[in-house]
């Protein structure tokens, strides 16, 4: 399986979610996120390309998406973004 590497930005967003969300919300997010990561490790290009070169954007849930990149056969988690906000991704 491919290794998964977290960017500082992705880790900061995860920390923020852990502070602001309920235990139930975190558990639901974790289940969806883990399933997505497992799928990416098998099929790294299942998510569509983002607006930025070499990034891909995956829908996690109605509120969040994952921005990632395949770097040297590793999945590099660039960011977790709020779907309601405007991002350059």
DSSP file (Angstrom, degrees, kcal/mol; ACC not computed):
  #  RESIDUE AA STRUCTURE BP1 BP2  ACC     N-H-->O    O-->H-N    N-H-->O    O-->H-N    TCO  KAPPA ALPHA  PHI   PSI    X-CA   Y-CA   Z-CA
    1    1 A X              0   0    0      0, 0.0     2,-0.2     0, 0.0    41,-0.1   0.000 360.0 360.0 360.0 151.2    0.0    0.0    0.0
    2    2 A X        -     0   0    0     39,-0.5    72,-0.2     1,-0.1     2,-0.1  -0.463 360.0-114.3 -73.5 143.5    1.0    3.5   -0.6
    3    3 A X  E     -a   74   0A   0     70,-0.5    72,-3.0    -2,-0.2     2,-0.5  -0.453  23.9-139.6 -72.4 151.7    2.3    5.6    2.3
    4    4 A X  E     -a   75   0A   0     70,-0.2     2,-0.4    -2,-0.1    72,-0.2  -0.970  16.5-169.3-116.6 127.9    0.2    8.6    3.3
    5    5 A X  E     -a   76   0A   0     70,-2.9    72,-3.4    -2,-0.5     2,-0.4  -0.967  11.2-144.1-120.9 132.4    2.0   11.9    4.3
    6    6 A X  E     -a   77   0A   0     -2,-0.4    72,-0.1    70,-0.2     2,-0.1  -0.780   9.6-138.7 -96.8 134.7    0.2   14.8    6.0
    7    7 A X     >  -     0   0    0     70,-2.2     4,-2.1    -2,-0.4     5,-0.2  -0.473  27.7-112.0 -79.2 162.1    1.0   18.4    5.2
    8    8 A X  H  > S+     0   0    0      1,-0.2     4,-2.2     2,-0.2     5,-0.2   0.888 118.8  54.8 -60.1 -39.3    1.1   20.9    8.1
    9    9 A X  H  > S+     0   0    0      1,-0.2     4,-2.0     2,-0.2    -1,-0.2   0.921 107.8  47.8 -62.5 -44.8   -1.9   22.6    6.7
   10   10 A X  H  > S+     0   0    0     68,-0.5     4,-2.1    67,-0.4    -1,-0.2   0.899 112.1  50.1 -63.9 -40.1   -4.0   19.4    6.6
   11   11 A X  H  X S+     0   0    0     -4,-2.1     4,-2.4     2,-0.2    -1,-0.2   0.872 108.1  53.3 -66.1 -36.7   -2.9   18.6   10.2
   12   12 A X  H  X S+     0   0    0     -4,-2.2     4,-2.2     2,-0.2    -2,-0.2   0.908 109.5  47.8 -64.7 -41.9   -3.9   22.1   11.4
   13   13 A X  H  X S+     0   0    0     -4,-2.0     4,-2.5     2,-0.2    -2,-0.2   0.914 110.7  51.8 -65.2 -41.9   -7.4   21.7    9.9
   14   14 A X  H  X S+     0   0    0     -4,-2.1     4,-2.3     1,-0.2    -2,-0.2   0.917 109.5  49.7 -60.9 -43.6   -7.7   18.3   11.5
   15   15 A X  H  X S+     0   0    0     -4,-2.4     4,-1.5     1,-0.2    -1,-0.2   0.905 110.1  51.6 -59.7 -42.1   -6.7   19.8   14.9
   16   16 A X  H  X S+     0   0    0     -4,-2.2     4,-2.0     1,-0.2     3,-0.2   0.924 109.6  49.0 -61.2 -45.3   -9.3   22.5   14.4
   17   17 A X  H  X S+     0   0    0     -4,-2.5     4,-2.6     1,-0.2    -1,-0.2   0.897 107.9  54.5 -62.6 -40.4  -12.1   20.0   13.7
   18   18 A X  H  < S+     0   0    0     -4,-2.3    -1,-0.2     1,-0.2    -2,-0.2   0.833 111.7  45.4 -62.8 -32.0  -11.1   18.0   16.7
   19   19 A X  H  < S+     0   0    0     -4,-1.5    -1,-0.2    -3,-0.2    -2,-0.2   0.851 121.5  35.4 -76.7 -36.0  -11.6   21.1   18.9
   20   20 A X  H  < S+     0   0    0     -4,-2.0    -2,-0.2    -5,-0.1    -3,-0.2   0.721 103.3  75.5 -96.6 -24.3  -14.8   22.3   17.4
   21   21 A X  S  < S-     0   0    0     -4,-2.6     2,-0.1    -5,-0.2     0, 0.0  -0.481  77.9-110.7 -93.9 160.8  -16.8   19.1   16.6
   22   22 A X     >  -     0   0    0     -2,-0.2     4,-2.3     1,-0.1     5,-0.2  -0.368  34.8-106.2 -77.6 165.3  -18.7   16.7   18.8
   23   23 A X  H  > S+     0   0    0      1,-0.2     4,-2.6     2,-0.2     5,-0.2   0.904 122.0  52.1 -58.7 -42.7  -17.4   13.2   19.4
   24   24 A X  H  > S+     0   0    0      2,-0.2     4,-2.4     1,-0.2    -1,-0.2   0.910 109.4  48.7 -62.6 -43.6  -20.1   11.8   17.1
   25   25 A X  H  > S+     0   0    0      1,-0.2     4,-2.4     2,-0.2    -1,-0.2   0.907 112.5  49.0 -62.8 -41.6  -19.2   14.2   14.3
   26   26 A X  H  X S+     0   0    0     -4,-2.3     4,-2.8     2,-0.2    -2,-0.2   0.918 110.6  50.0 -64.8 -44.0  -15.5   13.2   14.6
   27   27 A X  H  X S+     0   0    0     -4,-2.6     4,-2.0     2,-0.2    -2,-0.2   0.920 112.3  47.4 -61.6 -44.1  -16.3    9.5   14.6
   28   28 A X  H  X S+     0   0    0     -4,-2.4     4,-2.1     2,-0.2    -2,-0.2   0.915 113.7  48.0 -63.1 -43.5  -18.4    9.9   11.4
   29   29 A X  H  X S+     0   0    0     -4,-2.4     4,-3.2     1,-0.2     5,-0.2   0.922 109.8  52.8 -62.1 -44.8  -15.8   11.9    9.7
   30   30 A X  H  X S+     0   0    0     -4,-2.8     4,-2.7     1,-0.2     5,-0.2   0.891 108.4  50.3 -60.6 -41.4  -13.0    9.5   10.7
   31   31 A X  H  X S+     0   0    0     -4,-2.0     4,-2.0     2,-0.2    -1,-0.2   0.950 115.1  42.3 -62.1 -49.9  -15.0    6.5    9.2
   32   32 A X  H  X S+     0   0    0     -4,-2.1     4,-2.1     2,-0.2    -2,-0.2   0.914 116.2  49.3 -63.6 -43.1  -15.6    8.4    5.9
   33   33 A X  H  X S+     0   0    0     -4,-3.2     4,-2.5     1,-0.2    -2,-0.2   0.928 110.4  49.4 -64.1 -46.4  -12.0    9.7    5.8
   34   34 A X  H  X S+     0   0    0     -4,-2.7     4,-2.3    -5,-0.2    -1,-0.2   0.890 110.5  50.7 -61.6 -40.4  -10.4    6.3    6.5
   35   35 A X  H  X S+     0   0    0     -4,-2.0     4,-2.1    -5,-0.2    -1,-0.2   0.905 110.6  50.1 -63.3 -41.0  -12.5    4.6    3.8
   36   36 A X  H  X S+     0   0    0     -4,-2.1     4,-2.5     2,-0.2    -2,-0.2   0.928 109.7  50.1 -62.9 -45.1  -11.4    7.3    1.3
   37   37 A X  H  X S+     0   0    0     -4,-2.5     4,-2.2     1,-0.2    -2,-0.2   0.905 109.2  51.9 -62.0 -41.8   -7.7    6.9    2.2
   38   38 A X  H  X S+     0   0    0     -4,-2.3     4,-0.9     1,-0.2    -1,-0.2   0.915 110.9  47.9 -60.6 -42.4   -8.0    3.1    1.7
   39   39 A X  H >X S+     0   0    0     -4,-2.1     4,-3.1     1,-0.2     3,-0.5   0.905 110.9  51.5 -64.7 -40.8   -9.5    3.6   -1.7
   40   40 A X  H 3< S+     0   0    0     -4,-2.5    -2,-0.2     1,-0.2    -1,-0.2   0.860 103.5  57.9 -65.2 -35.0   -6.8    6.2   -2.7
   41   41 A X  H 3< S+     0   0    0     -4,-2.2   -39,-0.5     1,-0.2    -1,-0.2   0.789 116.6  35.1 -65.8 -25.9   -4.1    3.7   -1.7
   42   42 A X  H << S+     0   0    0     -4,-0.9     2,-0.4    -3,-0.5    -2,-0.2   0.846 135.7  21.2 -91.8 -42.3   -5.5    1.3   -4.2
   43   43 A X    ><  -     0   0    0     -4,-3.1     3,-1.7    -5,-0.1    -1,-0.2  -0.769  68.2-178.6-130.2  83.6   -6.6    3.7   -6.9
   44   44 A X  T 3  S+     0   0    0     -2,-0.4     3,-0.2     1,-0.3    -4,-0.1   0.616  79.4  50.7 -65.4 -12.7   -4.7    6.9   -6.4
   45   45 A X  T 3  S+     0   0    0      1,-0.2    -1,-0.3    -5,-0.0     4,-0.1   0.085  71.5 110.2-112.4  24.2   -6.4    8.7   -9.3
   46   46 A X    <   +     0   0    0     -3,-1.7     2,-0.3    -7,-0.1    -1,-0.2   0.759  67.1  71.9 -71.7 -22.3  -10.1    8.0   -8.5
   47   47 A X  S    S-     0   0    0     -3,-0.2    11,-0.2    -4,-0.2     3,-0.1  -0.680  93.1-102.9 -95.3 149.0  -10.8   11.6   -7.6
   48   48 A X        -     0   0    0      9,-0.5     9,-2.6    -2,-0.3    -1,-0.1  -0.249  41.0 -94.7 -68.7 155.5  -10.9   14.3  -10.2
   49   49 A X  B     -B   56   0A   0      7,-0.2     7,-0.3     1,-0.1    -1,-0.1  -0.389  41.5-131.2 -64.6 144.4   -8.1   16.8  -10.8
   50   50 A X        -     0   0    0      5,-2.3     5,-0.1     2,-0.4     4,-0.1  -0.253  31.0 -92.4 -86.7-178.1   -8.4   20.0   -9.0
   51   51 A X  S    S+     0   0    0     38,-1.3     2,-0.3     2,-0.1    38,-0.1   0.767 108.5  74.4 -66.7 -25.4   -8.1   23.5  -10.5
   52   52 A X  S >  S-     0   0    0     37,-0.3     3,-1.6     1,-0.1    -2,-0.4  -0.715  98.6 -95.8 -94.3 141.7   -4.4   23.5   -9.5
   53   53 A X  T 3  S+     0   0    0     -2,-0.3    -1,-0.1     1,-0.2     3,-0.1  -0.222 102.4   5.2 -55.9 134.8   -1.9   21.4  -11.5
   54   54 A X  T 3  S+     0   0    0      1,-0.2    16,-0.4    -4,-0.1     2,-0.3   0.479 103.3 111.1  70.1   6.5   -1.0   18.0  -10.0
   55   55 A X    <   -     0   0    0     -3,-1.6    -5,-2.3    -5,-0.1     2,-0.3  -0.775  50.0-156.3-104.9 155.6   -3.6   18.1   -7.2
   56   56 A X  E     -BC  49  68A   0     12,-2.7    12,-2.5    -2,-0.3     2,-0.5  -0.956   6.6-144.7-127.9 151.3   -6.8   16.0   -6.9
   57   57 A X  E     - C   0  67A   0     -9,-2.6    -9,-0.5    -2,-0.3     2,-0.4  -0.968  13.7-171.2-123.9 123.6   -9.9   16.9   -5.0
   58   58 A X  E     - C   0  66A   0      8,-3.0     8,-3.0    -2,-0.5     2,-0.5  -0.934  23.5-127.6-116.3 134.8  -12.0   14.3   -3.2
   59   59 A X  E     + C   0  65A   0     -2,-0.4     6,-0.2     6,-0.2     3,-0.1  -0.687  27.5 174.8 -75.7 122.7  -15.4   14.8   -1.6
   60   60 A X        -     0   0    0      4,-2.5     2,-0.3    -2,-0.5     5,-0.2   0.856  65.4 -33.9 -93.6 -50.2  -15.3   13.5    2.0
   61   61 A X  S    S-     0   0    0      3,-1.9    -1,-0.5   -29,-0.0     3,-0.3  -0.875  79.5 -70.9-156.1-174.2  -18.8   14.7    3.1
   62   62 A X  S    S+     0   0    0     -2,-0.3     3,-0.1     1,-0.2    -3,-0.0   0.729 131.4  36.8 -63.0 -19.8  -21.2   17.5    2.4
   63   63 A X  S    S+     0   0    0      1,-0.1    20,-2.8    20,-0.1    21,-0.4   0.694 115.3  45.8-102.9 -22.3  -18.9   19.9    4.4
   64   64 A X  E     - D   0  82A   0     -3,-0.3    -4,-2.5    18,-0.3    -3,-1.9  -0.925  49.2-172.6-134.3 147.5  -15.4   18.8    3.6
   65   65 A X  E     -CD  59  81A   0     16,-2.2    16,-2.7    -2,-0.3     2,-0.5  -0.956  21.4-130.8-131.8 154.8  -13.1   17.8    0.7
   66   66 A X  E     -CD  58  80A   0     -8,-3.0    -8,-3.0    -2,-0.3     2,-0.5  -0.893  11.3-157.6-106.0 132.4   -9.6   16.4    0.6
   67   67 A X  E     +CD  57  79A   0     12,-3.1    11,-1.8    -2,-0.5    12,-1.6  -0.949  27.8 162.2-105.8 126.3   -6.9   17.9   -1.6
   68   68 A X  E     -CD  56  77A   0    -12,-2.5   -12,-2.7    -2,-0.5     2,-0.3  -0.899  25.0-154.6-141.6 169.6   -4.1   15.5   -2.3
   69   69 A X  E     - D   0  76A   0      7,-1.7     7,-3.3    -2,-0.3     2,-0.8  -0.996  22.9-123.9-145.4 143.7   -1.2   14.8   -4.6
   70   70 A X  E     + D   0  75A   0    -16,-0.4     2,-0.5    -2,-0.3     5,-0.2  -0.828  36.8 177.4 -88.6 113.5    0.6   11.7   -5.7
   71   71 A X  E >   - D   0  74A   0      3,-2.7     3,-1.1    -2,-0.8    -2,-0.1  -0.962  66.4 -27.3-124.4 115.0    4.3   12.4   -4.9
   72   72 A X  T 3  S-     0   0    0     -2,-0.5    -1,-0.1     1,-0.3     3,-0.1   0.890 125.6 -49.5  48.0  47.0    6.9    9.7   -5.6
   73   73 A X  T 3  S+     0   0    0      1,-0.3   -70,-0.5   -71,-0.1     2,-0.3   0.772 118.9 111.8  63.1  29.2    4.3    6.9   -5.1
   74   74 A X  E <  S-aD   3  71A   0     -3,-1.1    -3,-2.7   -72,-0.2     2,-0.8  -0.938  71.3-122.3-123.5 151.0    3.0    8.4   -1.8
   75   75 A X  E     -aD   4  70A   0    -72,-3.0   -70,-2.9    -2,-0.3     2,-0.7  -0.859  27.6-161.3 -93.2 112.9   -0.3   10.1   -1.2
   76   76 A X  E     -aD   5  69A   0     -7,-3.3    -7,-1.7    -2,-0.8     2,-0.9  -0.860   9.3-145.6 -99.8 112.5    0.5   13.6    0.1
   77   77 A X  E     +aD   6  68A   0    -72,-3.4   -70,-2.2    -2,-0.7   -67,-0.4  -0.679  21.8 177.1 -81.3 106.8   -2.5   15.1    1.9
   78   78 A X  E     -     0   0A   0    -11,-1.8   -68,-0.5    -2,-0.9     2,-0.3   0.934  55.4 -24.8 -78.4 -49.6   -2.3   18.8    1.0
   79   79 A X  E     - D   0  67A   0    -12,-1.6   -12,-3.1   -70,-0.1     2,-0.5  -0.993  40.6-134.2-161.4 157.1   -5.4   20.2    2.7
   80   80 A X  E     - D   0  66A   0     -2,-0.3     2,-0.3   -14,-0.2   -14,-0.2  -0.996  39.1-167.4-114.1 121.8   -8.9   19.5    4.1
   81   81 A X  E     - D   0  65A   0    -16,-2.7   -16,-2.2    -2,-0.5     2,-0.5  -0.813  26.1-114.4-118.0 153.4  -11.1   22.3    2.9
   82   82 A X  E >   - D   0  64A   0     -2,-0.3     3,-1.2   -18,-0.2   -18,-0.3  -0.715  23.0-143.0 -79.2 125.5  -14.6   23.5    3.7
   83   83 A X  T 3  S+     0   0    0    -20,-2.8    -1,-0.1    -2,-0.5   -19,-0.1   0.719  97.7  57.5 -65.5 -20.5  -16.8   23.0    0.7
   84   84 A X  T 3  S+     0   0    0    -21,-0.4    -1,-0.3     2,-0.1     2,-0.2   0.644  94.9  78.5 -85.8 -14.4  -18.7   26.2    1.4
   85   85 A X  S <  S-     0   0    0     -3,-1.2     2,-0.6     1,-0.0    -4,-0.0  -0.516  86.7-109.3 -92.3 162.3  -15.6   28.4    1.3
   86   86 A X        +     0   0    0     -2,-0.2     2,-0.3     2,-0.0    -2,-0.1  -0.820  44.1 169.1 -94.3 124.0  -13.8   29.6   -1.8
   87   87 A X        -     0   0    0     -2,-0.6    -6,-0.0    -4,-0.1     0, 0.0  -0.908  44.5-125.2-129.0 156.7  -10.4   28.0   -2.3
   88   88 A X              0   0    0     -2,-0.3    -2,-0.0     1,-0.2    -1,-0.0   0.525 360.0 360.0 -78.2  -4.5   -8.0   28.0   -5.2
   89   89 A X              0   0    0    -38,-0.1   -38,-1.3   -39,-0.1   -37,-0.3   0.482 360.0 360.0 -77.2 360.0   -8.1   24.2   -5.2
